[in-house]
């Protein structure tokens, strides 16, 4: 294996869940409707049969920071005993007010993960999705950037504190995308996708109004990321569910 387990002592594992900003396309103002229709043109070139702007909005708007919002940030860290990780601790931030979530997350990073030389941030596809999305939404709401997230324009050696389980699995092959579900399967880790999946989060939020279900789904992804990093780290044994604390 290729990762030193001691490097995860000051690591925060994260995952975010996002949804469309409005319940459906019709709830947008006229300007946003027009801008979304322009955005839809790129989908129409690749999808067959084509969907209506409303259908595209329901299924895809949440993945774009310009049209979506963060509804949950789940975080985890490892508890060590005698130099060995023995427990996982999980905490989630969720609120109807997106700015409140982002402000609390920024404050947590500034208070507990402020040293960029020793602190690390880890997630799956975090470099291409979670961090850019969080940063864009923080700009929208005027939330200050913690140094750990301020990676725009940085050189690769300046972002060594960002650990991406998908990026690590590539081993330099940048054509290769591997899902979290596939990685968990090949490592014999229980799948995090045993309830809802990403395409259902918007409906769960807007129609079912079940934020707790979304939080549980998000937390499972964080736990899976941690277990994958343990596999990357000298084949450490998986931490079982009975050794997970929800704070």
C-alpha positions, 0 to 999 in steps of 0.5 A, spaced: 500 500 500 502 507 498 499 511 504 502 513 511 496 512 516 500 517 520 498 522 515 491 522 517 491 524 524 489 531 522 485 529 516 478 532 516 474 527 511 468 531 508 462 530 503 457 534 501 449 534 498 446 539 493 440 540 490 436 545 485 435 552 488 428 551 487 423 546 487 422 546 480 424 550 473 417 554 474 419 557 480 425 560 477 425 568 475 425 569 468 432 571 468 434 564 471 429 560 466 433 563 460 440 562 463 438 555 465 435 554 458 442 556 455 445 551 460 440 545 457 443 546 450 449 542 452 445 536 455 441 536 449 447 535 444 449 529 448 442 526 451 437 522 447 431 523 447 431 530 450 428 532 456 424 539 457 428 544 461 423 542 467 426 535 467 433 537 466 432 542 472 429 537 476 435 532 475 441 536 474 441 543 476 443 541 483 450 539 480 451 546 478 453 551 483 450 557 479 443 553 480 444 549 486 445 549 493 448 545 499 444 542 504 448 538 508 456 537 509 458 531 513 465 530 516 469 525 519 475 524 523 479 518 526 481 517 533 487 514 534 490 510 540 497 508 540 498 510 533 493 506 530 486 509 528 481 505 532 474 509 531 471 514 526 467 520 529 462 523 524 458 530 525 454 533 520 451 540 518 444 541 515 440 547 515 435 550 510 439 556 510 445 555 506 449 561 508 448 558 515 451 551 513 457 554 509 459 559 515 459 554 520 463 550 516 468 555 514 469 557 522 470 549 524 476 549 519 479 556 521 478 554 528 481 546 528 484 545 521 488 552 520 495 550 519 495 548 512 502 544 513 499 539 518 491 539 516 488 535 511 482 535 507 479 528 504 473 526 500 471 522 493 472 527 487 473 533 492 478 536 487 473 537 481 466 537 485 466 538 493 471 544 494 469 548 487 462 547 489 463 550 496 468 555 494 463 558 489 457 558 494 461 561 499 463 567 494 455 568 493 454 568 500 460 572 502 463 567 507 470 568 508 475 562 505 478 558 510 486 557 508 484 550 507 479 551 501 483 557 498 486 552 492 484 556 486 490 558 481 495 554 486 500 549 483 499 541 485 505 542 490 501 547 494 495 543 494 498 537 497 493 537 503 487 535 499 487 528 499 482 525 493 480 518 493 479 518 486 485 522 484 489 517 488 486 511 485 488 514 478 495 513 479 496 518 474 491 516 469 487 522 468 482 519 463 479 514 468 473 516 473 472 511 478 465 511 482 465 511 490 460 505 489 465 501 485 471 502 489 467 500 496 465 494 492 472 492 490 475 493 497 469 489 500 467 495 504 459 496 505 456 500 499 454 507 501 448 507 496 444 502 499 438 507 500 437 513 495 442 515 490 445 522 488 439 523 483 434 522 488 437 527 493 433 533 490 426 530 490 428 527 498 429 534 499 424 538 496 418 533 495 419 528 501 422 534 505 426 529 509 433 532 510 435 527 515 435 521 510 439 526 506 444 527 512 444 519 513 446 518 506 451 523 506 454 520 512 455 514 509 459 517 504 464 520 509 464 513 512 466 509 506 471 514 504 475 513 511 474 506 510 477 506 503 483 511 505 484 505 511 485 500 505 490 505 501 494 506 508 498 499 509 492 495 508 489 497 515 483 493 517 476 496 516 473 500 522 466 496 524 460 500 525 460 499 532 466 503 533 463 509 529 461 515 534 455 520 531 456 527 534 
